[in-house]
Amino acid sequence: MFHKNKEKLESFIGLNSNFKGDINTGGTLRIDGSMDGNVNADWVILSEKAHLKGDIMAKGIIIGGRIEGNLRAEEIVEIKSKGQVFGDIFANKLSIVEGGIFNGRASVERDESKVVELQAKKK
């Protein structure tokens, strides 16, 4: 279901787990259970069963479950069809699949260094 993670899976919070506290890790963190705390990782994946109360900072964030907190991504935030985000999003790219829920403010800024101006051909 989630194939966008570019880093290998380094950390995992299982389906029947309840975690309280902040996590700071390299690589990809996948959350299937419940978590109350902030996350800082390269990539974060919340599965459809996941529930997080806290903020996420990462290169990329994929939301399949529910998050109550703010998201800050260097690259992309992707909300899947069963994903629910209740908080603000700051990212370079934002993708919301039909059925995904987003209740908050979004600030999407494109990276100006990657913008290529096209000029019309002269006749």
Sequence and secondary structure as in RCSB ss.txt:
>XXXX:A:sequence
MFHKNKEKLESFIGLNSNFKGDINTGGTLRIDGSMDGNVNADWVILSEKAHLKGDIMAKGIIIGGRIEGNLRAEE
IVEIKSKGQVFGDIFANKLSIVEGGIFNGRASVERDESKVVELQAKKK
>XXXX:A:secstr
      S EEEEE TT EEES EE SSEEEE SEEES EE SEEEE TT EEES EEEEEEEESSEEES EEEEE
EEEE TT EEES EEESEEEE TT EEES EEE   GGG         
